[in-house]
Amino acid sequence: MPTLFTKIIDGEVPGRFVWKDDDVVAFLTIAPITPGHTLVVPRREIEHWLEADPETLTRVMAVAQTIGRAQEAAFGAKRVGVLLEGYEVPHLHVHVWPTQSPQDFDVKRVDHAPDPAAMDGAADALRTALREAGHGASVPQ
């Protein structure tokens, strides 16, 4: 049975995509710690990151780093957080979020009801920063 992320990737469930290539996608999480909180996900279903081949992990982390740099530019982040967990959705994914302080690493601060207009604005800001950084070919409209 496909995971929720596969359904998002396949367009069965809506997602605010900021990155798409042949191997990896990135979209905003529906429960952000901070505005611009993004999930970087391989298209191929891999339940646990320890099951991923080195090439897939390298590609996922390279995209996560690119997203993180765009978050610095788009949101003026002092640092960028990154987390691999996989408990809620059994599909390898990396959380990447812009931070201003250590408090932004508290996962208890997740916003479970973010404003849709603010989410759209965050996705637009991130797409713009990615395009400005030269990654337009991987940034969806």
TAQUI-V116917 format. One record per pair of residues at least 24 apart in sequence whose ideal C-beta (glycine too) atoms are under 7 Angstrom apart, sorted by sequence separation. I is the first residue (numbers start at 0). J is the second residue. D is the distance in whole Angstrom. If there is no record, write none. Layout:
i=<I I>
j=<J J>
d=<D D>
This chain:
i=<39 80 70 71 39 70 67 37 66 63 63 60 8 59 23 35 48 4 22 23 25 48 35 47 5 23 35 34 51 25 2 46 48 18 46 45 44 45 18 17 40 41 40 73 40 73 39 38 39 73 70 73 38 39 69 72 36 37 69 36 69 35 35 33 69 32 33 68 31 33 28 65 33 32 32 32 32 31 30 31 30 30 31 34 4 3 5 2 4 35 2 34 2 4 37 35 35 27 27 27 15 15 17 15 17 17 18 17 20 19 18 18 19 17 16>
j=<63 104 95 97 66 97 95 66 95 93 95 93 42 93 58 70 83 40 58 59 62 85 73 85 44 62 74 74 91 66 44 89 91 62 90 90 90 91 66 66 90 91 91 124 92 125 92 92 93 127 125 128 94 95 125 128 94 95 128 96 129 96 97 96 132 96 97 132 96 98 94 134 103 103 106 108 109 109 109 110 110 111 113 117 88 88 90 88 90 121 89 121 90 92 125 124 125 118 121 122 118 119 122 122 125 126 129 129 137 137 137 138 139 138 139>
d=<4 6 7 7 6 4 5 5 5 5 5 7 6 6 6 5 5 5 5 6 6 7 6 6 6 5 5 7 6 5 6 5 5 6 7 7 5 4 7 7 6 6 7 4 5 5 7 5 4 7 7 4 6 6 6 4 7 5 4 4 5 7 5 5 6 5 6 7 7 6 7 6 5 6 6 6 6 7 5 6 7 5 6 6 6 5 7 6 4 5 6 5 4 6 7 7 6 6 6 5 6 7 6 4 5 5 7 6 5 6 5 7 5 7 5>
